Amino acid sequence: MPLSDTLSNIYVFVWQKQILKQLQLNNEFFGRYKNHIFFTWNNGNEEELGSFLQTIRDKSPNVQFQKLIASSVPFLNAFVQNQNGNLFSRIYRHPFIQGYSLP
């Protein structure tokens, strides 16, 4: 593993603990790959989510978020969908990539 990956994991681990603590209290789903994270948010409204993310930004200004609010979202090469409270996933294929190649 390159040194940059190790340093990135150490940096992400520090603020990841805060996210995990909040999500475990509300029985949410969390996933991470390197410096990309994915989590569900069913506890409260969009303003509460914004406040939660702002708290993390205040402590770690270099952390950036892309907030997607929908019943289905792409995450890396996966497509995650909420169907009546159940999460389903499948391979996400970018529209410009041929369907027979693996991501």
VENMOTA-V911705 format. One record per pair of residues at least 24 apart in sequence whose C-alpha atoms are under 10 Angstrom apart, sorted by sequence separation. I is the first residue (numbers start at 1). J is the second residue. D is the distance in Angstrom with one decimal. If there is no record, write none. Layout:
# VENMOTA-V911705
i:I j:J d:D
i:I j:J d:D
This chain:
# VENMOTA-V911705
i:9 j:33 d:9.8
i:11 j:35 d:9.4
i:12 j:36 d:9.4
i:9 j:34 d:6.9
i:12 j:37 d:9.7
i:77 j:102 d:9.5
i:78 j:103 d:9.4
i:8 j:34 d:7.6
i:9 j:35 d:7.5
i:77 j:103 d:6.3
i:8 j:35 d:7.1
i:76 j:103 d:9.3
i:6 j:34 d:9.6
i:35 j:63 d:9.5
i:36 j:64 d:9.9
i:37 j:65 d:9.0
i:38 j:66 d:9.9
i:41 j:69 d:9.1
i:5 j:34 d:7.6
i:36 j:65 d:9.2
i:37 j:66 d:9.9
i:38 j:67 d:9.7
i:40 j:69 d:9.4
i:5 j:35 d:9.0
i:22 j:52 d:9.0
i:38 j:68 d:10.0
i:19 j:52 d:8.7
i:18 j:52 d:9.9
i:19 j:53 d:8.9
i:38 j:73 d:9.9
i:38 j:74 d:9.8
i:18 j:55 d:9.7
i:19 j:56 d:8.2
i:38 j:75 d:7.2
i:18 j:56 d:7.9
i:37 j:75 d:8.6
i:38 j:76 d:9.6
i:36 j:75 d:8.6
i:37 j:76 d:9.7
i:16 j:56 d:9.3
i:36 j:76 d:8.3
i:15 j:56 d:7.1
i:15 j:57 d:9.5
i:33 j:75 d:9.9
i:38 j:80 d:9.9
i:40 j:82 d:9.6
i:32 j:75 d:9.9
i:33 j:76 d:8.7
i:42 j:85 d:9.7
i:15 j:59 d:8.2
i:31 j:75 d:9.6
i:15 j:60 d:7.4
i:14 j:60 d:9.4
i:40 j:87 d:9.7
i:12 j:60 d:9.7
i:15 j:63 d:9.0
i:11 j:60 d:9.5
i:12 j:63 d:8.7
i:11 j:63 d:9.7
i:29 j:87 d:9.1
